[in-house]
Amino acid sequence: MSFGDQAAYLLTLLKHAEDERAATGFSVTRWLETTEESRQKWRDRAAQSLFHGRFDPYEDVLKEHLGIADALATSNRTVAGRCQAATLEMDQTIRQMSAAKDFDAGIDDAFSLAERHLSQGQQEARRAQALANVANMRLANLG
Amino acid sequence: MLDPRGLIILMEDLDHEIRRPYNQIVSLQASEAKAHLALRSTFENLAAVIAGLSGDVALLVQEARVGVDRGNRDIARSDEAVNGFRRGLDFSRGVLARAVGAVSQCTVELNAARAERNHAEVAYDAAQGQYRAAQTAYDRASDALRRAEAALSSCRAQIRTDSEGNRIYPNCSWEAGAVSRASGECAAARNACDAAFARMQLAQDRLVQARAHEQRCLNRLEVAEQARGEAVQSEQIALGGLREGEQAATAARKAHHLASSRLSHARMADEAIETARVGMAAAIADIDAVKPMVSDLKALCEKAGDILRAAQRGLVERIEILRAFDRGAGL
């Protein structure tokens, strides 16, 4: 799977989890309203026992679950953001590597050219020196 | 107070509604766990790629540095070579200047030698003429001497005998004087001829010397011209060498410039991958930090399930009691 596909898949999962949290929040709110309404209508001891003994702990667990899910979602978004930023940095890395590689051929050519010219120059300088020495010797012999 | 039927309806509503949030948190927990796993998997993939890229980038930076170092070395080497080629060119030009001076000097010397040889030729021709004239004068003096001597002999042969039988010798004093004069003139002509010959010999020696000197000057000029030709060729070749060296220096600077640009891009790649690496280190810290939350969600689901089932049992029990009460009340 490419990084693009992975990122898309990850975003889908996070969006799905986001929707789930919204739906959960909605359903918990609805349950709280239902229990509150029932609590108002049904005030005998048996009912209070049921509310205090079961529904209140249930409500606490649901709220805690939602709170943790919120925190987890925040962290997941942060991690997803970091992964996305890392992907962008990787893209930048690859672009810069590619840009650096683009110079390879030009650098090799320039170095070869410099070497060739230098070698040719040294050869010609030696020939010129030899000829100048011969001419110099002739002049010295002239007196 | 509600009647039993109303309570039954209320409890059935609660029984119906209580499962909905539970199902929802179970589903949410599954989604969160899946998202967490996907994040970890994405992280691991990215971390592996970043590790591989880091190695490639480190190699690239190293190679790029080597390229820049080589560029620096090549620039220094070609600059040094160019300076050496310039010194060589200066030397060739110095030799050429001396060769041109030598050619000029030898030309002057040759012209002087030619003039001297011309002068010697003229002097020799004149000495030859004088010698020939002296020879002619000597020949004429010799002839005159021979004629005077013949006249004297003829004169002396004319001995007469007089009547008394005495020999009468002729008076040849004039002829004898003529012989004496002719002999003196012949000796003088001989001397003049010898002197003219000696002068001609001297003029000839001088001409030979002048010709030899001219030849030496000609030879020296040829040598000087040869040296000048070689010096001209040397200068041209040295100039070509200098141009090659300058082109080498230009190419080395271009290579260095390109290598520096490559190093700049390699460093940017290095910075980017380092940023990615730091980001991924923070990401794994975040992922590890929330791992307990994922477990907590699962535990809370189980806890909610337990509470749910107990609550449902309580509701069912109460509904049954109310229904029994309702039936009894109905009876």
Interface residues (C-beta under 8 A of the other chain):
Chain A: F3 Q6 A7 Y9 L10 L13 L14 H16 A17 E20 R21 A23 T24 S27 V28 R30 W31 T34 T35 S38 K41 W42 D44 A46 L50 G53 R54 F55 P57 Y58 V61 L62 E64 H65 L66 I68 A69 A71 L72 A73 S75 N76 T78 V79 A80 R82 C83 A85 A86 T87 E89 M90 Q92 T93 I94 Q96 M97 A99 A100 K101 F103 D104 G106 I107 A110 F111 L113 A114 E115 R116 H117 L118 Q120 G121 Q122 Q123 E124 A125 R127 A128 Q129 L131 A132 V134 A135 N136 R138 L139 N141 L142
Chain B: M1 L2 G6 L7 L10 D13 L14 E17 I18 R20 P21 Q24 I25 S27 L28 Q29 S31 E32 K34 A35 H36 A38 L39 S41 T42 F43 N45 L46 V49 I50 L53 D56 V57 L60 A64 G67 R70 G71 D74 R77 S78 A81 G84 F85 G88 L89 F91 S92 V95 L96 R98 A99 A102 C106 R220 V223 A224 Q226 A227 R228 E230 A231 Q233 S234 E235 I237 A238 G240 G241 L242 R243 E244 G245 Q247 A248 A249 A251 A252 K254 A255 L258 A259 S261 R262 L263 H265 A266 M268 A269 A272 I273 T275 A276 G279 M280 A282 A283 D286 I287 A289 V290 M293 V294 D296 L297 L300 C301 K303 A304 I307 L308 A310 A311 G314 L315 R318
